[in-house]
Amino acid sequence: MEKVRFFLGLDVGKSEIVATLMDDEEKELFRGSFKNQLSGFREMMKAVAGVTLKVSKEYHIYAGMEATGTYYLKLVKFLYEKVDGVTPYVINPNKVKKYMEYRGSRTKTDLQDSRIIAMCIRDGVENDLFRSWFPSRKEHEELKQLVRLRESLLTMKTMEKNRIEGLKQNPDHSPHAMKILEDHVAYLSRQIKELEAILKDNIKHGNFPDIEEDIERLKSIPGISDLTATSFVSEIGEIERFDGIKQIVAYAGLSPMQKQSGTSIRGKAQICKKGSSKLRQILYMPTLAAIRCNPVIKSFYEKLLEKGKKKMVAITACMRKMLHIMYGIMKNKAYFDPALCMPKVR
């Protein structure tokens, strides 16, 4: 007997979840709001089960929510680990927004959002547009938190140093303000060094299984430093979660996007930039270094310039090429071999 499908849209806020359940015909079967905590999750799924069981004892629920902030994390993990017969999905908010526009919805409320998410999940499952959610390994999640915290501290340090420079330009600046800022910069410097030591120590002593090997392989690529390799692995997580290179390129927001209207009006091709800005930041400076010292990237860059490409276009293409190489190394558990990576310029 084929299982009956239900679609659960979840609009997750800091303290409340708004849920809408619908069937395959987009008929609304249930709506309600629940606390964003364990007791609320249980109450919600009990209420949902009460509705679905009236329709059929053989059913499957596809539950979707937006990837906004961190408020959804406890809920999606609960659905994945604790509830049978439920497949959770976490969707990019931009996709939900575009879908809302496609369906002609202009109302912006939590209830309407949960309904739109349910409809979006239905169409996504029907057309195989989304991948279901599964948790990152604890080691990857911890590594990502440490790396991102280091980046935040570096940003704060730069801001404070800029304030110090601004104060120096004022001949009547307060010495007390100057001392507080200088002390804060010194404190941030100590915190950054401590974080870097923790990262190196954890990786060196095998507290992040398999991650050390991935980092060492990535470091074999000319232009990739220890920090870049660590940051890249922390953002990517398990390489197996990507079906192929096209998916990881799209995830990084480096897929080319062509603008065209009719047969005569054409726009310049550009990257879509809808993916991970952090991943693009991680790739940018190493790619500039690779253009100087990596024979594969250098050759690729020079050939693109010879073909009349602008420098920024060529650099972006080199970032994409670098991502291809890094993906191949992690996927195949191999070290960099320039003979296997020489570019093909069309």
C-alpha angles and dihedrals in degrees: 000000000000115000119245112242124227129182122214119196115198124193103195122202133172095272105007141050121205112203132195122184121196138170131234091279091055090250110154110237103170143006132180148134127245139179116270093239138086095275089050092050091053093046091050096050091045089054092046092049090051090059099042094048090058088061100040141339089220108065145130127210124213107200122193136187137166123260095239119151113312100297093102097054099087092046097049091047090050092052092046097047107027109032124070120211095027128111112194125211129191112202132198107252090228090062091051090049092050090047090051089053090047091054090048095241116157099168115102111197133126091249093049090046091054090050092049090049090052091051091045091052091049093054091041093053091043092053098031093242100142137049117226117249123258128174125261117241111270090241093055092047092050091047091050092051092051093047094047092047089054090051091050092050091049090052091050091049091052091050092051092048089052089052090052091052089049092052092050089060090060111079089202097050120147113255088208092056090047093052093048091051093046091049090050092051090050091049092050090049090055092048092050092051090048091051092049090051091050091050094049093044094050093047094043095050096047099251087137103052115216091358093094090056092050090050093049091050093049090050088062087073110093107244096029114109129196090259094049092049091049093048092047094051091047092055097041097044113183110008090211091073088074118078093210148324094291091060095050091046089053090046089056092048092239098121112122115246119203121204115209137159121189114317102305109040114073131169127209116272112250139168115271095230091200094121134071111328088191091059091051090050090051092052100043105074095037088052090054088051091047091053086064102038110018111084093206097049093039092054092045092050094048093049091051091052090048088055089057100258117153117248096250091048089050092048091051090050088050090052088054090047090050089051090052090053094046092048091050092050094050094042096048096033089231138135125247114285114179091199090065095045106048109137130252110210116195 
